[in-house]
């Protein structure tokens, strides 16, 4: 099942990129769903230099950079095309993201710690990436760790498979 999801994500990622008017050649696309606007502000400059496209859900005035778009609403029919989601403990509906093969990046003290564990590429085990709660640098580093893993198709395939089996 994860093979078909990954194939579809690659095939149809253009839909997501066109919808948000991304004009980059970046392969991965992430969704930022953080309640703390200060964390969002902190991340933006750093995210701009990464080889990834980002959609940031925020109520702030809409603006765009080459690889970052802000939006106050995320269309449900576009969710499947995201590769990962960065959130905090306020996020609801994580199960829907898991079913779609969207990798979660969450605080290490999240409410699902019984079923979510930090991905170990050497063992091809577990299903998420964590950051230290309230530590913006740790949050940024977890996004970079995910993107490094994304570069390796075998590891990414295993990660998505693990996420979908939650």
C-alpha positions in Angstrom: 0.0 0.0 0.0 2.8 2.5 0.9 4.4 1.9 -2.6 1.2 3.0 -4.3 0.9 6.0 -2.0 4.5 7.1 -2.7 4.0 6.6 -6.5 0.9 8.7 -6.4 2.6 11.4 -4.3 5.4 11.7 -6.8 3.0 11.6 -9.8 0.5 14.1 -8.5 2.7 16.4 -6.4 2.4 18.8 -9.4 -1.2 19.4 -8.4 -0.1 20.7 -5.0 2.8 22.7 -6.4 0.5 24.3 -9.0 -2.2 25.1 -6.5 0.2 26.9 -4.2 2.2 28.4 -7.2 5.5 26.9 -6.2 8.0 27.5 -8.9 10.8 25.4 -7.5 12.2 22.0 -8.4 12.0 20.8 -4.8 10.6 17.3 -4.4 9.4 17.3 -0.8 6.5 19.4 0.4 5.8 20.0 4.1 2.9 21.4 6.0 3.6 23.6 9.1 0.7 23.5 11.6 2.0 25.3 14.7 -0.1 27.2 17.1 2.8 29.3 18.4 3.2 32.2 15.9 6.6 33.1 17.4 7.8 29.6 16.4 6.5 30.1 12.9 8.2 33.5 12.6 11.5 31.9 13.8 11.3 29.1 11.3 10.6 31.1 8.1 14.0 32.4 7.4 15.6 29.0 7.9 12.9 27.2 5.9 13.6 29.5 3.0 17.0 28.0 2.4 16.0 24.4 2.5 15.4 22.2 -0.6 11.7 21.8 0.2 8.4 23.6 -0.4 6.4 24.6 2.7 2.8 25.5 3.3 2.4 27.3 6.6 -1.1 27.4 8.1 -1.4 30.8 9.9 -3.9 33.6 10.4 -1.3 36.2 9.6 -1.4 38.2 6.4 -0.7 36.0 3.4 2.7 36.3 1.8 4.9 34.1 -0.2 8.5 33.3 -0.7 10.0 31.1 -3.4 9.4 27.9 -1.4 7.1 29.1 1.4 3.4 29.9 1.2 1.1 30.9 4.1 -2.5 30.0 4.1 -5.3 30.3 6.7 -6.9 27.1 5.4 -5.6 23.8 4.0 -7.9 22.1 1.5 -8.6 18.5 2.6 -8.4 17.2 -1.0 -4.7 18.4 -1.2 -3.6 16.8 2.1 -2.5 13.5 0.5 0.2 15.2 -1.6 2.1 16.5 1.5 5.1 14.5 2.5 5.3 15.6 6.2 3.6 17.7 8.8 5.3 19.7 11.5 3.0 20.3 14.5 2.7 20.7 18.2 0.5 19.1 20.8 -2.5 21.2 19.7 -2.9 19.3 16.4 -6.1 17.3 15.9 -6.8 14.6 13.4 -3.3 13.1 13.2 -4.8 9.7 12.3 -6.0 11.1 9.0 -2.4 12.2 8.2 -1.1 8.8 9.1 -3.5 7.1 6.8 -2.3 9.3 4.0 1.4 8.5 4.6 2.2 11.9 5.9 5.2 11.7 8.3 4.7 13.6 11.6 7.3 15.8 13.1 6.1 16.5 16.7 7.4 17.5 20.1 9.1 14.7 22.0 6.5 14.8 24.8 3.5 14.5 22.5 0.3 12.8 23.5 0.8 9.9 21.2 4.2 8.9 22.6 2.9 5.4 23.2 2.7 4.7 19.4 5.1 7.2 17.9 8.8 6.7 18.1 11.7 8.5 16.5 12.5 6.9 13.1 15.7 4.8 13.1 17.0 4.5 9.4 19.6 1.9 10.4 16.9 -0.4 11.6 14.1 0.9 9.3 12.0 1.1 12.4 9.5 3.6 13.9 7.4 6.3 12.4 8.1 9.9 13.2 10.7 12.7 14.0 10.7 14.6 17.3 11.9 17.9 18.5 12.3 19.2 22.0 9.2 21.0 23.0 9.6 24.8 23.2 13.0 24.6 21.5 12.8 26.3 18.1 16.3 25.2 17.1 15.4 21.6 17.8 12.3 22.0 15.7 14.3 23.3 12.8 16.8 20.5 13.2 14.1 17.9 13.1 12.9 19.2 9.8 16.4 18.9 8.5 16.7 15.4 9.8 13.5 14.4 8.0 14.8 16.0 4.7 18.0 14.1 5.0 16.1 10.9 5.4 13.8 11.8 2.5 16.8 11.8 0.1 17.1 8.1 0.5 14.2 6.3 -1.3 14.6 3.1 0.6 14.5 4.8 4.0 11.7 7.1 3.0 9.6 4.1 1.7 10.1 2.3 5.0 9.2 5.4 7.0 6.0 6.0 5.1 5.1 2.3 5.4 5.7 2.5 9.2 3.5 5.7 9.4 0.7 4.0 7.5 0.7 1.0 9.8 0.0 3.0 12.9 
